[in-house]
Each structure stands twice: as structure tokens, then as C-alpha cells.
Amino acid sequence: MATPQLTPQEIWTIKEDEIRKPTSAHIAVFALLIGVGAVAGTFGSIAIPLGYGVTGFWPGVAVQAVGGIWFGMWGVLAGALFPFISNSLAGAPLYVSVAYFPSNFIQGFLPAWVFRAFKVDPRLRTGRDWVHFIWSAVVVNNFLGALWAVTALQWFGLITVASVPLFFSGWVIGNGVPALVFGAILLKALSPVVIRHRVFCKGWWA
């Protein structure tokens, strides 16, 4: 007998008799996301480096966006924390990673919030789903992340005014392309399974 298809409303709505709470499985997913993100982030940071952890191709952002969509605040926080590891391995000072924290947080939080607030299907089955995915997980989140990060770098005196366009465009494009490609592949391929698993978070923590 075929498994009944879930509607976007059903994916995100917590039923009256449904009990959802954080478990050790969520902690395990949190740790796994940090590990996977650190590997992906480090690879990106050394692949096409621009300096201070900024790169022309950073696949770690896909972990931030998808992790937040699937696992709520567990994914958002993991996405904000794993860059501390990848940036340090790429040679960025600790205070730079601290300064990047708001950027990395918003890059995972915005798509996580949008998908829940607007009941967007993580399986990306309609044009509406794709529109919300692209603007929240590819464009706006990385634009805001770049704006904060580049401002921080300039405030610390690490980059000149003349180099701002390079670092800003590098962040936006270097994050946007892998967010679109890898993020879409992960959501399309794995969301049908993830949304039915007990670690999937309809809310922020469970």
C-alpha cells in the first residue's frame, strides 16, 4: 500500500494530539551538521580563497540553509557554529569568526523561518516553493550575510574600501551558487524521507 502524500500544510502543522519534543536524536543531528558543515566549509575556504574565510565557492552554506529548514534551531545553530572550525582551519583569526556569527546565523535562520511561516514544501514541488527557496535560501540570506561580514572586516581594518566590492560579491556569489545547486539537490532528494522522520522539526526544536 502506497504511503499517503503529505501536503505542505500537513508537513508543518503540529496536530492537537501530536507530541513533539527535543530528544537525543536532535543532539546527534546537531553534532553531525557541525561535522559535515566544518568539512564542507573548510574545503570551500581553501578552494578559492579571498581571505579571512571568504571564498569564491563555499558549499558550507548549503548545510546552513538545508539544516535550518529540516531541523529548525538545531540546524540554524549548527550552521552558525561550524564556521568557527572551518575558518580557523583556513587561517582566519577567532575574532573574525565571532564577527561572522550573525552572518552565519541569518543564512540559516531566514530560510528556516520562511519555510515554516509560509508553509513551503521542502520537496520543492511547485513554482511557489522554488521562489521562496531562491529568495530566502540563496539570495537575501547571503546578501544580508555578506553585508554584515564585509562591514565587520572593514570595521576591524582588515580590508580597504577599495576591496569591499570584491569581498561582498565573493561572499554573495560564492555562497549563492552552492546554496542553489547543493541546497536544491539535497532538498529534492532527501526531503521526502526527512519530513517523515522523528528528527524533522515542524517547530523550532522538535
N, C-alpha and C positions, 0 to 999 in steps of 0.2 A: 504494500500500500504506500502510495507516494506521500511524502511529508508535505503538509499544507504550507503554502507560501505565506510569509508574513508581510503585511502591509507596512509602509513606513510608520504609520500611526502606531501599529502594534509593536514595532521594533522598539520604540522609545517610551511607550506608555506603561507605567507600573500599575498593574491591576490591584484592585482592592484587597484580594486575598493573596497577593504576591509578597513574599518576604524577601527582601534583598539587603544584605549587609556585607561589609568587608570581611574577607577570610584570608587565610594564609596563602591561598592561591593568588590573590591580588598582590600580596607582598612578593611572591615569586615572580609574577609578571613584571612588577616594578623593577626588580633586580635584573631580570632578563632584558628589559628595554634599555636599562642603563648600559649593560654589557654590549648589546648589539649596537646601540647608538654610539658608544665610545669607539667601537671598531670602525663603523661607517664614517663617523666624524673625523677620526684620525686619518683614515685613507683620503678623505676629501681635503683635509687641511694640508696634506703634503703633496697632493696630486697637482694642483695648480695654485700654489701659494701666492697670496698678495701681501701677506704679513699680518702678524698678530691674530692668527687663527682665521682670518678672512681668506676665502679661496674662490676661485672661479667655478668650482664644482664641489658642492657639499651635500652628499647623499644623506647625511645625518638628519637633515630637515624632514625627510620622509618619515623617519621614526617619530619625530616630534608631532607631525600632523596626524598621521595614522594612529599613533599611540594615544593621542588625546581623544580622537573620535571613538575609538574602540573601548578604551579603558578609563575615560574621564580624567579625574585629577591624578590618578596613578600615572597615566601616560604623560600628562602635562608636566608634572614634577620631574619625572624621569627625563623628559626632554629638556628640561631646564638645568638638570644636574650633570648629565653625561658630558656636556661640553667642557666642564671643568677638567675631565680626564683627557679628552681629545685635544683641547687647547694646550694643556701642559705638555703633552707628548709632541705637539707641534712647536713647542718653544715659547708659547705666549705666557707672560707673567700672570700670576694668580690674580692680581688686582684687575687685569683686563677681563678675565673670566667672570669676576664678580660684577664688573661693569656691564658685561654682556647678559647677565642673568635676566633682566627684564625683556630683552630682545628674544631670548630663547623661550622664555615663559609665554609671551604673547604669540609666538609662532606655533605653539601647540594649543594654547587656550582658545584662540579665536575660532579655528575650525571646530574644536570640540564644542564650544558654545553654540555656534551656528547650526551644527547638525542636530543638536538637542532642541534648540529654541524653535527651529523651523521644520523639525521632523524630516530631515533629509535622509534619504535611503543610502546607507554606506555602500550598498552594492552598485551604486551609480547606474540606475536603470532608466532614468529619464533625463531629458534635457535640463529640467529644473535641478536635478541632483548635480549634474555636471556644472551648471552655472554657479551654484552655491559652493561646490568643491573648488572651482578655479578661483573665484574671488576671495574666498576665505582661507584656503589652504595653500594657494600658490602665489597670489598677487598681493593682497592687502596685508596679510600677516608678515610677509617677508619685506614689504615696503616699510612697515612700522618697525620691524626688527632692524632693518638697515639704518633707518633714520636715527634710532636711539644709539645703535652701536657706533656709527660714524661720528655722531655728536660726542659720545664718550671718548673716542680715540682723539678727537681734536681737543677736547677739554683737557685731557691728560698731556697734550702736547706731543703725541706720538705720530700724528700725521699733519701735514700742512694743508692750508686751504686749497692749494692747487691740486692736491691728491684726493680731495673729498669725492669728486665725481668718479674716480677710478674705484675707490673702496665702496662707495654707495652702489654703483652699478654692478660691481663684482659680487656684492652681497645679494642684491636683488636677483640678478641673473643666475649666479652660482647656486642660489637656493631654489629659485623658481623652477628651473629646468628639471632637476632631480625630484622636486616636490611633485611636479606634474607627471613625470614619467613613472618613477618608482611608486609614488603615492597612489596613482590610478591603478597600476598593476596590482599592488597589494590589496587595495580595497575591492577591486573587481574579482580577484582570485580567491581571497580568503574571507571576505565579509560574510558570504553565505554560511560559512562554518562558525566564524567567531560570534555572530549575533545570536547563535543558539547555545553558546557555551556559557557556563555559570560565571566565568570571569568577565564576561561582557558587562559593561556598566551602562545601564539605562540612565542612571543619575550620575552624580559626580564621583561617588565612592563605591557604588555597587549597582 
